Amino acid sequence: MTDREDEDLIVVPLPTSETQAEHDRIRQSNDRDQQLEREGRVPPHNLGYDEAADGSAHPAKIDRVVDE
């Protein structure tokens, strides 16, 4: 794309459905998680996340599969 073609483009923000209240709630949750991590504790909702993300979590044992 040449500079000339670039001049006609308009930059617009990406649409989002996140409200300011939701943004603040997420920020507070992240701040709590970081504080717990600094204290050497794992936030309860993050338990097992790293293992699952890197594939080292043990899969659930399946006793029986049924076709309904």
Secondary structure, 3 states (H helix, E strand, C coil): CCHHHHCCCCCCCCCCCCCHHHHHHHHHHHHHHHHHHHCCCCCHHHCCHHHHHHCCCCCCCCCCCCCC
